[in-house]
Amino acid sequence: MEFVKGYKDNDVLRASFNELALQTFGIQFEDWYKAGFWTEKYEPYSFVDSGMVIANVSVNKLNLQIGGSSYSAVQLGTVMIHPDYRGQGLSAKIFEKIFTDYADVDVMYLFANETVLDYYPKFGFEKIDESQWALDIEGFAESIATQDFNQRDFFETLKHRIPVSRVFATEGAEGIAMFYYLNGFREHTYYVATENAYVICEQKDKELHVYDVISKEEVDLLSVVKKIGNAHIEKVIFYFTIDTVSESFSPSPFIDNMFIRSKVPFPKAFKHPITSQA
């Protein structure tokens, strides 16, 4: 058994990594890799036995915008162990290697599933509550958005986007967003030419779920959103932090099992952008 990291261009190890991810989460990274969106910002830390990836924790390198300042961050994800190798402390060994390599990072964090909520505090992670914003709204016109746009233009906008919020947002997470795009969000992505903005959203009954608003320029959020929906929508639910707080537009608790090791304080009310969540 040996430890390896950063092997995205090793066809054999990448195939084994994909196989374990498919077995564990029902996802694979090959299409993302072939499309050119797996960059050095995503780095698997793995144990390998006889050429087979048997344990992994992946590092996602990005920045967090908190209160108008930018902080270095590492988001951990794709935590998985082959069933035959569980109970050997392999995840703990990988965490220690990551902690050593990224000792100087401002924030390290991850999102946990319900079965391991007691595990991550052992490594100094603290659970933090998120919030979510929703707005009862009317006045939608018929949508003028289009899904006819160039994927490369969309990616370039993601790379050079302005933060979706000054209170809390991510920077440099375009690779994660493109993974979502290739794995389900493509059919929910729209371009609003009058605002030069992309919106990732989905209508469910009379609710419009807005996952992201992406632009290189400042935009009026509600103006953009109103050009996506239709007259049947009565409520808009946002999956990122909203800067404006009013009586009709205030945050409510949102539980997503986020754990942090942070050298900087987090806002009292924030929502980590779902399109940047590993």
Secondary structure, 3 states (H helix, E strand, C coil): CEEEECCCCCHHHHHHHHHHHHHHHCCCCHHHHHCCCCCCCEEEEEEEECCEEEEEEEEEEEEEEECCEEEEEEEEEEEEECHHHCCCCHHHHHHHHHHHHCCCCCEEEEECCHHHCCCHHHHCCEEEEEEEEEEECCCCCCCCCECCCCHHHHHHHHHCCCCCCCCEEEECCHHHHHHHHHHHHHHHEEEECCCCEEEEEEEECCEEEEEEEEECCCCCHHHHHHCCCCCCCCEEEECCCCCCCECCECEEEEEEEEEEEECCCCCCCCCCCHHHCC
